[in-house]
Structures are given as C-alpha cells and as structure tokens.
C-alpha cells in the first residue's frame, strides 16, 4: 500500500477540514404567528405566505367507518 512521502502542513489540513464545516440554517419569524420559518416558504404552523393563507392548517375530523 502506498504511503505519503511527506506530511501535509497544518494550514493545508485545516483548509481541507474547513470544507466540511456546516452553517446553521437561516430562519425568519412568521409575520402572522411569529414562529421560525424558512425564507420564501409557507409557514408550516399557520399556513400563510406573504400575508395570505395558502394552506388550510385546521385539523381534519376523522370519520368513523361504519361496519357493513
């Protein structure tokens, strides 16, 4: 198996590791409910986008199936 001829410098090692660094996801507050949401996305809590209701988030009733 091949071995490296020389060691990598600290700078080169750290620069390679910097590529793996993750940045936290940037969120903003919803204008209606003030919950954190992603930018340019519908709020999952209240279902609004740019002041309009886009998704109906009211809980749906479960109907009991009648046995035949």
CORVENSUL-V951780 format. One record per residue. RES is the residue in one letter. BURIAL is # if it has 9 or more other C-alpha atoms within 8 Angstrom, else .. Layout:
BEGIN
res: {RES & RES}
burial: {BURIAL & BURIAL}
END
This chain:
BEGIN
res: {X & X & X & X & X & X & X & X & X & X & X & X & X & X & X & X & X & X & X & X & X & X & X & X & X & X & X & X & X & X & X & X & X & X & X & X & X & X & X & X & X & X & X & X & X & X & X & X & X & X & X & X & X & X & X & X & X & X & X & X & X & X & X & X & X & X & X & X}
burial: {. & . & . & . & . & . & . & . & . & . & . & . & # & . & . & . & . & . & . & . & . & . & . & . & . & . & . & . & . & # & . & . & . & . & . & . & # & # & . & . & . & # & # & . & . & # & # & # & # & . & . & . & # & . & . & . & . & . & . & . & . & . & . & . & . & . & . & .}
END
